[in-house]
């Protein structure tokens, strides 16, 4: 009897072993999904592929249906460096993304695939801004006065010659006029550099504010709006003096949108959206739910679109004709 029980037990063990090591189909894995409703995104741009966003962990995504669905772009090689800005050429196909550790990525299909052209993990200072200058010319700027220019569509880069006084200053953005003849670089300590010869030579504006500027905008009727820390923004027309904008509170602003009717929107700290109907001279406030810092904004001609933030991607809508910002925002 004991022999029979022993044989039975051995048989059960053998069957269990065979079953344990035999091929079995794996259950389907859930699809990989980035939590765009909670990740930090710093930049949003439009291209032939649709909308393109970039942010933490080197993430770049695109949407061909106005933000309903998002696809993770192919990045070669993948890095963990923060993406700070994405910019596209006039054709909507060629583009650059820049970020920390001297990272520069290049696309030729509107942001669906990206290839690295520069990266320096040990000594690479962050790049904070990128812009298309026309034809095959591009420019990127960043920390400690770093500014590079490419004349072969972003494939190779050379240092730009800037005034000696800005060698150690952080450069946050470079922006151009509609005709690409006139350019501004803005940065820390109220830095404003101007070029009136398509970026060939640069001169420093006389200081008029001692805080950082984070971005700038070429105004439709000519002139410039620069903005940044603690609710400070300034407007200049026809090379005249810089006039300070009237803003209700000390909110730092990081991104903007310009609507066809001339309204200007600034987005910034604490979920604040500031709106101007007079070319940037006066702004009114609206506040989105939550306290996230809003980093960039992209709207269509009807005032609908998306805002990137430190706490995810937010849908936004601004009714036409409203003097002050009115919005609906939340996760999607």
Rosetta blueprint (number, residue, H / E / L):
1 X L
2 X H
3 X H
4 X H
5 X H
6 X H
7 X H
8 X H
9 X H
10 X H
11 X H
12 X H
13 X H
14 X H
15 X H
16 X H
17 X H
18 X H
19 X H
20 X H
21 X H
22 X L
23 X L
24 X L
25 X L
26 X L
27 X L
28 X L
29 X L
30 X L
31 X L
32 X L
33 X L
34 X L
35 X L
36 X L
37 X L
38 X L
39 X L
40 X L
41 X E
42 X E
43 X E
44 X E
45 X E
46 X E
47 X E
48 X L
49 X L
50 X E
51 X E
52 X E
53 X E
54 X E
55 X E
56 X H
57 X H
58 X H
59 X L
60 X E
61 X E
62 X E
63 X E
64 X L
65 X L
66 X L
67 X L
68 X L
69 X L
70 X L
71 X E
72 X E
73 X L
74 X E
75 X E
76 X E
77 X L
78 X L
79 X L
80 X L
81 X L
82 X L
83 X E
84 X E
85 X E
86 X E
87 X E
88 X E
89 X L
90 X L
91 X L
92 X L
93 X L
94 X L
95 X E
96 X E
97 X E
98 X E
99 X E
100 X L
101 X L
102 X L
103 X E
104 X E
105 X E
106 X E
107 X E
108 X L
109 X L
110 X L
111 X L
112 X L
113 X E
114 X E
115 X E
116 X E
117 X E
118 X E
119 X L
120 X L
121 X L
122 X L
123 X L
124 X L
125 X L
126 X L
127 X E
128 X E
129 X E
130 X E
131 X E
132 X E
133 X E
134 X E
135 X L
136 X L
137 X E
138 X E
139 X E
140 X E
141 X E
142 X E
143 X H
144 X H
145 X H
146 X L
147 X E
148 X E
149 X E
150 X E
151 X L
152 X L
153 X L
154 X L
155 X L
156 X L
157 X L
158 X E
159 X E
160 X L
161 X L
162 X L
163 X L
164 X H
165 X H
166 X H
167 X L
168 X L
169 X L
170 X L
171 X E
172 X E
173 X E
174 X E
175 X E
176 X E
177 X L
178 X L
179 X L
180 X L
181 X L
182 X L
183 X E
184 X E
185 X E
186 X E
187 X E
188 X L
189 X L
190 X L
191 X L
192 X E
193 X E
194 X E
195 X E
196 X L
197 X L
198 X L
199 X L
200 X L
201 X L
202 X L
203 X E
204 X E
205 X L
206 X L
207 X L
208 X L
209 X L
210 X L
211 X L
212 X L
213 X E
214 X E
215 X E
216 X E
217 X E
218 X E
219 X L
220 X L
221 X L
222 X L
223 X L
224 X E
225 X E
226 X E
227 X E
228 X E
229 X H
230 X H
231 X H
232 X L
233 X E
234 X E
235 X E
236 X E
237 X L
238 X L
239 X L
240 X L
241 X L
242 X L
243 X E
244 X E
245 X L
246 X E
247 X L
248 X L
249 X L
250 X L
251 X L
252 X L
253 X E
254 X E
255 X E
256 X E
257 X E
258 X E
259 X L
260 X L
261 X L
262 X L
263 X L
264 X E
265 X E
266 X E
267 X E
268 X E
269 X H
270 X H
271 X H
272 X E
273 X E
274 X E
275 X E
276 X E
277 X L
278 X L
279 X L
280 X L
281 X L
282 X E
283 X L
284 X E
285 X E
286 X E
287 X E
288 X L
289 X L
290 X L
291 X L
292 X L
293 X L
294 X E
295 X E
296 X E
297 X E
298 X E
299 X E
300 X L
301 X L
302 X L
303 X L
304 X E
305 X E
306 X E
307 X E
308 X E
309 X E
310 X L
311 X L
312 X E
313 X E
314 X E
315 X E
316 X E
317 X E
318 X L
319 X L
320 X L
321 X L
322 X L
323 X L
324 X L
325 X L
326 X L
327 X L
328 X L
329 X L
330 X L
331 X L
332 X L
